[in-house]
């Protein structure tokens, strides 16, 4: 699956993400579903810049901007403190749907 609309539709209709998807896609799926803890548990185990990017986003969702800043730095990304959370989620989802 690499279409954002199909991905969003899957989140709305299904009870769990596909086990065939990468853990980062699964983390974003759970985040969109409103299951922060499940999403965070997946993201914090991925020790890469990509994992840190998702982890940063999740700490923004949580409201912990300071911790998010740390994870953005680990991801080599500019903090998105002023960007709408839904906009960033979509950016992340589109990126990982295309790049794994």
C-alpha positions as CSV (number, residue, x, y, z in Angstrom):
1,X,0.0,0.0,0.0
2,X,1.5,3.4,-0.9
3,X,-1.6,5.6,-1.2
4,X,-2.4,7.8,1.7
5,X,-6.1,7.7,1.2
6,X,-6.1,3.9,1.2
7,X,-4.0,4.0,4.4
8,X,-6.4,6.3,6.1
9,X,-9.4,4.2,5.0
10,X,-7.7,1.2,6.4
11,X,-7.3,2.9,9.8
12,X,-10.9,3.9,9.8
13,X,-12.2,0.4,8.9
14,X,-9.9,-2.1,10.5
15,X,-9.1,-3.1,14.0
16,X,-5.3,-3.6,13.5
17,X,-2.6,-2.7,11.0
18,X,-1.2,-5.3,8.6
19,X,1.6,-7.3,10.1
20,X,3.3,-7.1,6.7
21,X,3.8,-3.4,7.1
22,X,7.0,-1.9,8.7
23,X,6.9,-1.1,12.3
24,X,7.0,2.6,11.5
25,X,3.9,2.4,9.4
26,X,2.2,0.3,12.1
27,X,3.2,3.0,14.7
28,X,1.6,5.7,12.5
29,X,-1.5,3.5,12.0
30,X,-1.9,3.2,15.8
31,X,-1.3,6.9,16.3
32,X,-4.0,7.8,13.8
33,X,-6.3,5.3,15.6
34,X,-5.7,7.2,18.9
35,X,-3.6,4.5,20.5
36,X,-0.6,6.5,21.6
37,X,0.9,3.9,23.9
38,X,0.9,1.2,21.2
39,X,2.3,3.6,18.7
40,X,5.0,4.8,21.1
41,X,6.0,1.3,22.1
42,X,6.7,0.5,18.5
43,X,8.5,3.7,17.6
44,X,10.8,3.8,20.7
45,X,12.2,0.4,19.7
46,X,13.4,1.6,16.3
47,X,16.9,3.0,16.7
48,X,17.2,4.9,13.5
49,X,16.7,8.5,12.3
50,X,13.3,7.4,10.9
51,X,12.3,5.9,14.2
52,X,13.4,9.0,16.0
53,X,11.3,11.1,13.6
54,X,8.1,9.2,14.5
55,X,9.1,9.2,18.1
56,X,9.4,13.0,18.0
57,X,6.0,13.3,16.5
58,X,4.5,11.1,19.2
59,X,5.9,13.3,21.9
60,X,4.4,16.3,20.2
61,X,1.0,14.5,20.3
62,X,1.6,13.8,24.0
63,X,2.3,17.5,24.5
64,X,5.9,17.0,25.6
65,X,7.6,19.6,23.3
66,X,10.9,19.4,25.1
67,X,11.2,15.6,24.6
68,X,10.0,16.0,21.1
69,X,12.8,18.4,20.4
70,X,15.4,15.9,21.6
71,X,14.0,13.2,19.2
72,X,13.8,15.7,16.3
73,X,17.5,16.3,16.8
74,X,18.2,12.6,16.8
75,X,16.3,12.4,13.6
76,X,18.3,15.2,12.1
77,X,15.0,17.1,11.5
78,X,13.9,20.6,12.3
79,X,11.4,20.6,15.2
80,X,7.8,21.0,13.9
81,X,6.5,22.8,17.0
82,X,4.3,25.1,15.0
83,X,3.0,22.6,12.4
84,X,-0.5,21.1,12.8
85,X,-0.2,17.5,14.1
86,X,-2.5,16.2,11.4
87,X,-0.2,17.8,8.7
88,X,2.9,16.2,10.2
89,X,1.1,12.8,10.6
90,X,0.2,12.9,6.9
91,X,3.8,13.9,5.9
92,X,5.2,11.0,7.9
93,X,2.7,8.5,6.6
94,X,3.3,9.5,3.0
95,X,7.0,9.3,3.4
96,X,7.0,5.9,5.0
97,X,4.4,4.5,2.7
98,X,6.8,5.3,-0.1
99,X,10.1,4.5,1.6
100,X,9.2,1.7,3.9
